[in-house]
Amino acid sequence: MRRLLCNAGAFVFFAAGLFSNGAAAEKLNIVNSSLVMSQSLPSIAHEAGLYRKYNLELQVVYIASSGMVTAAMLGGDAEAALTGGVGILRAFVQGNTDFVFIGSVKNILTHSILSAPQLKRPEDLKGRKIGVTRIGSNSHYFAVQALRRVGLDPIKDVTFIQTGGATENLAALLNGAIDAATMTAPADAQAAARGYRYIIHGRELRIPYAAASFATRRTVIARRQQAIGQFMRAMAEASKILHTDKEFTYKVLAKQWRVTDRKVMDSAYEAEIKALEPRLDLTVDAFKAILDEVAEIDPRAKKVKPDDLIDRRYLDEMEKSGFFDRLWASKR
């Protein structure tokens, strides 16, 4: 993990050493790739004491790239991840079929493209610089798909600028380094509050995509099936909190985002929550969309089926055992 932190430029998001009933806690290293609401479940679980409840000791590390998350998992630095699907799916197509997705928080893209006020129509983006976190990221994929839908060529008509992350994307727009930026909550609400314009409102497009999914490796499940199961139960309960306890969620997000403006929080939450999966469901269309994208540059993706990427054992167990029903029937 020390090598990961040095080489990947990552930082420890939090670490919780927790024990239950005198038994040694299950230790897991987890990574996530974006400080957005759909990837806030590990933070919510931490603040709500769910790792203690499910007898886990977690170290969660933030790395702003699904490709780097994939590298961390390949190197054995992390047992699981909450991340956009593209990096792991590319690795799978290239032969790393040990990777598998076990749950999802978000199966559609909710990005939007915001621009300086003088740009009024999507066509006005022609010849402009558009900020994305990284080429190949969720934000880049959304921009490509959205531009095509409004009749622009994402290769010929615009220039994509890699900023490195959601916060950097917002900063680049605000300081004029780019003409427009692909954003999701809360950055879009922060930009809008400063007078920037929603020139393409992506939530209305509902583009299928594995935007925030839980991934691990089959060999990890074989060795640590119980630990991964405890982790998924903690995430399921964190999801219930996210959907039902807005005030608690705001406290967690305020720490994660360093945002205290109630209007920004309300705007971000109300826009995003409708797109999130309460019971962490996986959808075939979300993975098919990425496979179709990857197939354009790597024909091997055409031979991969979405079901090859998915293991529903933990979702099925929580459903069949009644865990989900009890969880959603209870009050915090």
C-alpha positions as CSV (number, residue, x, y, z in Angstrom):
1,M,0.0,0.0,0.0
2,R,3.0,2.3,0.6
3,R,4.1,1.8,-3.0
4,L,0.6,2.5,-4.2
5,L,0.3,5.7,-2.2
6,C,3.7,7.0,-3.5
7,N,3.4,5.9,-7.2
8,A,-0.3,6.6,-7.8
9,G,-0.5,9.9,-5.9
10,A,-3.3,8.5,-3.8
11,F,-4.2,9.5,-0.3
12,V,-5.8,7.7,2.6
13,F,-9.4,8.7,2.7
14,F,-10.0,7.1,6.1
15,A,-8.9,4.0,8.0
16,A,-11.0,2.3,10.7
17,G,-9.8,-0.5,12.8
18,L,-12.9,-2.0,14.3
19,F,-13.7,-5.2,16.3
20,S,-16.9,-6.9,17.3
21,N,-17.7,-9.4,20.0
22,G,-14.0,-10.0,20.7
23,A,-13.3,-11.6,17.3
24,A,-10.6,-10.2,15.0
25,A,-12.1,-8.0,12.4
26,E,-11.9,-8.9,8.7
27,K,-9.3,-6.6,7.1
28,L,-9.9,-5.2,3.6
29,N,-8.2,-2.6,1.4
30,I,-10.8,-0.8,-0.7
31,V,-10.2,1.9,-3.4
32,N,-12.6,4.4,-5.0
33,S,-12.1,6.7,-7.9
34,S,-14.2,9.8,-7.4
35,L,-15.4,12.1,-4.6
36,V,-19.0,12.1,-5.8
37,M,-22.3,11.1,-4.2
38,S,-22.5,7.7,-5.9
39,Q,-19.2,6.8,-4.4
40,S,-19.9,8.1,-0.9
41,L,-21.2,4.8,0.6
42,P,-17.8,3.9,2.2
43,S,-17.8,7.3,3.9
44,I,-21.4,6.9,5.1
45,A,-20.6,3.4,6.4
46,H,-17.6,4.7,8.3
47,E,-19.5,7.6,9.9
48,A,-22.5,5.4,10.8
49,G,-20.3,2.8,12.5
50,L,-21.2,0.1,10.1
51,Y,-17.7,-1.4,9.9
52,R,-17.9,-2.2,13.6
53,K,-21.4,-3.6,13.1
54,Y,-20.2,-5.9,10.4
55,N,-16.9,-6.7,12.0
56,L,-14.7,-5.1,9.4
57,E,-11.4,-3.3,9.5
58,L,-11.2,-1.2,6.3
59,Q,-8.7,1.1,4.7
60,V,-10.2,3.1,1.9
61,V,-8.0,4.9,-0.5
62,Y,-9.0,7.5,-3.1
63,I,-7.4,7.3,-6.6
64,A,-8.8,9.7,-9.2
65,S,-8.8,7.3,-12.2
66,S,-10.5,4.0,-12.8
67,G,-7.4,2.9,-14.7
68,M,-5.2,3.5,-11.7
69,V,-7.8,1.7,-9.5
70,T,-7.5,-1.3,-11.8
71,A,-3.7,-1.2,-11.5
72,A,-4.0,-1.1,-7.7
73,M,-6.2,-4.2,-7.8
74,L,-3.9,-6.0,-10.3
75,G,-1.0,-5.3,-8.0
76,G,-2.7,-6.8,-5.0
77,D,-2.9,-3.4,-3.2
78,A,-6.7,-3.6,-2.9
79,E,-9.3,-6.4,-2.6
80,A,-12.2,-4.5,-3.9
81,A,-13.2,-1.1,-5.5
82,L,-16.1,1.2,-6.0
83,T,-15.4,2.8,-9.3
84,G,-16.5,3.5,-12.9
85,G,-16.5,0.3,-14.9
86,V,-14.4,1.2,-17.9
87,G,-10.9,0.6,-16.4
88,I,-11.7,-2.8,-15.0
89,L,-13.7,-3.8,-18.1
90,R,-10.8,-2.9,-20.4
91,A,-8.5,-5.1,-18.3
92,F,-11.0,-8.0,-18.5
93,V,-11.2,-7.7,-22.3
94,Q,-7.4,-7.8,-22.4
95,G,-7.4,-11.1,-20.6
96,N,-7.6,-10.3,-16.9
97,T,-10.8,-12.3,-16.5
98,D,-10.3,-12.6,-12.7
99,F,-12.1,-9.3,-12.4
100,V,-15.8,-9.4,-11.6
101,F,-18.5,-6.9,-10.7
102,I,-20.6,-7.7,-7.6
103,G,-22.9,-4.7,-7.2
104,S,-23.7,-1.2,-8.6
105,V,-24.7,2.1,-7.1
106,K,-25.2,3.9,-10.4
107,N,-26.0,2.4,-13.8
108,I,-26.6,5.5,-15.8
109,L,-24.6,8.7,-16.4
110,T,-25.8,11.9,-14.7
111,H,-23.1,14.2,-16.0
112,S,-24.0,17.5,-17.6
113,I,-21.9,19.9,-19.7
114,L,-21.7,23.4,-18.3
115,S,-20.2,26.3,-20.1
116,A,-19.4,30.0,-19.8
117,P,-22.6,32.1,-20.0
118,Q,-21.9,33.4,-23.5
119,L,-22.4,29.9,-24.9
120,K,-26.1,29.4,-25.2
121,R,-26.7,26.3,-27.4
122,P,-24.9,22.9,-27.7
123,E,-23.8,23.9,-31.2
124,D,-21.8,26.7,-29.6
125,L,-19.4,24.1,-28.3
126,K,-17.9,23.6,-31.7
127,G,-14.3,24.6,-31.7
128,R,-14.2,24.9,-27.9
129,K,-12.1,23.2,-25.2
130,I,-14.1,20.9,-23.0
131,G,-12.7,19.7,-19.6
132,V,-13.0,16.0,-18.7
133,T,-11.4,14.3,-15.7
134,R,-9.4,11.9,-17.9
135,I,-9.6,10.6,-21.4
136,G,-11.5,7.2,-21.1
137,S,-13.2,8.2,-17.9
138,N,-16.9,8.4,-17.2
139,S,-16.9,12.1,-17.9
140,H,-15.2,11.7,-21.2
141,Y,-17.5,8.9,-22.3
142,F,-20.5,11.0,-21.4
143,A,-19.2,14.0,-23.3
144,V,-18.6,11.8,-26.4
145,Q,-22.1,10.4,-26.3
146,A,-23.8,13.7,-25.5
147,L,-22.0,15.5,-28.3
148,R,-23.0,12.9,-30.8
149,R,-26.6,13.2,-29.8
150,V,-26.6,17.0,-30.5
151,G,-24.9,16.5,-33.9
152,L,-21.3,17.3,-33.0
153,D,-18.3,15.2,-33.9
154,P,-16.4,14.6,-30.6
155,I,-13.2,14.1,-32.5
156,K,-13.3,16.9,-35.0
157,D,-15.5,19.6,-33.4
158,V,-14.1,19.9,-29.9
159,T,-10.8,19.6,-28.0
160,F,-10.9,17.6,-24.8
161,I,-8.7,18.8,-21.9
162,Q,-7.8,16.3,-19.1
163,T,-7.9,18.1,-15.8
164,G,-7.3,15.1,-13.5
165,G,-10.5,15.1,-11.3
166,A,-13.9,16.6,-10.6
167,T,-12.6,19.3,-8.4
168,E,-9.9,20.2,-11.0
169,N,-12.5,20.3,-13.7
170,L,-14.5,22.8,-11.8
171,A,-11.4,24.9,-11.1
172,A,-10.4,24.9,-14.7
173,L,-13.9,26.2,-15.8
174,L,-13.9,28.9,-13.1
175,N,-10.5,30.2,-14.0
176,G,-11.2,30.2,-17.8
177,A,-8.7,27.5,-18.8
178,I,-11.5,25.7,-20.6
179,D,-14.7,26.8,-22.3
180,A,-17.0,24.1,-20.8
181,A,-16.7,21.1,-18.5
182,T,-18.4,17.7,-18.0
183,M,-19.6,17.6,-14.4
184,T,-21.8,15.7,-12.0
185,A,-22.9,16.6,-8.5
186,P,-21.9,18.6,-6.6
187,A,-19.5,20.4,-9.0
188,D,-22.3,21.1,-11.5
189,A,-24.4,22.8,-8.9
190,Q,-21.4,24.8,-7.7
191,A,-20.8,26.0,-11.2
192,A,-24.4,26.8,-11.8
193,A,-24.5,28.9,-8.6
194,R,-21.7,31.0,-10.1
195,G,-23.6,31.7,-13.2
196,Y,-22.4,29.0,-15.5
197,R,-24.9,27.4,-17.9
198,Y,-26.2,23.9,-18.3
199,I,-25.6,23.6,-22.1
200,I,-26.3,19.9,-22.2
201,H,-28.4,18.5,-19.3
202,G,-27.3,14.9,-19.1
203,R,-29.7,13.6,-16.5
204,E,-32.5,13.8,-19.1
205,L,-30.5,11.6,-21.5
206,R,-30.2,8.7,-19.0
207,I,-27.3,7.1,-20.9
208,P,-26.7,3.5,-19.7
209,Y,-23.2,3.1,-18.2
210,A,-21.6,1.3,-15.2
211,A,-20.8,4.6,-13.6
212,A,-20.2,3.5,-10.0
213,S,-19.9,-0.2,-9.4
214,F,-18.4,-2.6,-6.8
215,A,-15.6,-4.8,-8.3
216,T,-13.3,-7.4,-6.9
217,R,-11.5,-10.5,-8.2
218,R,-12.7,-14.0,-8.4
219,T,-9.6,-15.2,-6.6
220,V,-10.3,-12.7,-3.8
221,I,-13.9,-14.1,-3.4
222,A,-12.5,-17.6,-3.3
223,R,-10.2,-16.6,-0.4
224,R,-12.2,-13.9,1.3
225,Q,-15.9,-14.8,0.5
226,Q,-17.1,-14.0,4.0
227,A,-15.2,-10.7,4.3
228,I,-16.5,-9.5,0.9
229,G,-20.0,-10.5,2.0
230,Q,-19.7,-8.5,5.2
231,F,-18.5,-5.5,3.1
232,M,-21.4,-5.7,0.8
233,R,-23.9,-5.8,3.7
234,A,-22.3,-2.7,5.1
235,M,-22.6,-1.0,1.7
236,A,-26.2,-2.1,1.4
237,E,-27.0,-0.5,4.8
238,A,-25.0,2.6,3.8
239,S,-27.2,2.8,0.7
240,K,-30.3,2.7,2.8
241,I,-29.0,5.6,4.8
242,L,-28.1,7.5,1.7
243,H,-31.7,7.1,0.4
244,T,-33.6,7.7,3.6
245,D,-31.6,9.9,5.9
246,K,-30.8,13.1,4.0
247,E,-29.5,15.1,7.0
248,F,-27.0,12.4,8.0
249,T,-25.9,12.1,4.4
250,Y,-25.4,15.8,4.1
251,K,-23.1,15.8,7.1
252,V,-21.0,13.1,5.4
253,L,-21.0,14.8,2.1
254,A,-20.1,18.1,3.6
255,K,-16.9,16.6,4.9
256,Q,-16.1,14.8,1.7
257,W,-16.9,17.7,-0.6
258,R,-16.0,20.6,1.8
259,V,-19.3,22.2,0.8
260,T,-21.6,23.8,3.3
261,D,-24.0,25.7,1.0
262,R,-27.4,24.1,1.7
263,K,-28.8,25.1,-1.8
264,V,-25.8,23.4,-3.5
265,M,-26.3,20.3,-1.3
266,D,-30.0,20.2,-2.0
267,S,-29.5,20.6,-5.8
268,A,-26.8,17.9,-5.9
269,Y,-28.7,15.4,-3.8
270,E,-32.1,15.8,-5.4
271,A,-30.7,15.5,-8.9
272,E,-28.4,12.5,-8.1
273,I,-30.5,10.3,-5.8
274,K,-33.1,9.5,-8.5
275,A,-30.3,7.8,-10.5
276,L,-28.9,5.6,-7.8
277,E,-29.7,1.9,-7.1
278,P,-31.2,1.5,-3.6
279,R,-30.4,-2.2,-3.5
280,L,-27.1,-2.1,-5.4
281,D,-28.6,-3.8,-8.5
282,L,-26.5,-4.6,-11.5
283,T,-27.9,-4.0,-15.0
284,V,-26.8,-5.7,-18.2
285,D,-27.3,-2.5,-20.3
286,A,-24.8,-0.6,-18.1
287,F,-22.0,-3.0,-19.0
288,K,-23.1,-3.5,-22.6
289,A,-22.6,0.2,-23.1
290,I,-19.0,0.0,-22.0
291,L,-18.3,-3.1,-24.0
292,D,-19.7,-1.4,-27.1
293,E,-17.4,1.5,-26.5
294,V,-14.3,-0.6,-25.9
295,A,-15.1,-2.7,-29.0
296,E,-14.5,0.3,-31.2
297,I,-10.8,0.1,-30.4
298,D,-10.4,-3.5,-29.2
299,P,-12.4,-6.1,-31.2
300,R,-11.9,-8.6,-28.4
301,A,-14.7,-6.8,-26.5
302,K,-17.2,-8.2,-29.0
303,K,-16.6,-11.7,-27.7
304,V,-17.4,-10.7,-24.1
305,K,-21.0,-10.8,-22.8
306,P,-22.2,-8.6,-19.9
307,D,-23.0,-11.6,-17.9
308,D,-19.3,-12.7,-18.1
309,L,-18.5,-9.7,-16.0
310,I,-21.1,-10.1,-13.3
311,D,-21.4,-12.2,-10.1
312,R,-24.7,-11.7,-8.3
313,R,-24.1,-14.0,-5.3
314,Y,-24.0,-11.3,-2.7
315,L,-27.1,-9.5,-4.1
316,D,-29.0,-12.8,-4.4
317,E,-28.0,-13.8,-0.8
318,M,-29.2,-10.5,0.6
319,E,-32.5,-10.8,-1.3
320,K,-33.2,-14.5,-0.6
321,S,-32.2,-14.3,3.1
322,G,-34.6,-11.4,3.7
323,F,-31.7,-9.0,4.6
324,F,-32.9,-6.4,2.1
325,D,-36.5,-6.6,3.2
326,R,-35.5,-6.3,6.9
327,L,-33.1,-3.5,6.2
328,W,-35.6,-1.4,4.3
329,A,-38.4,-2.1,6.8
330,S,-36.3,-0.9,9.8
331,K,-35.7,2.6,11.1
332,R,-32.3,4.0,12.0
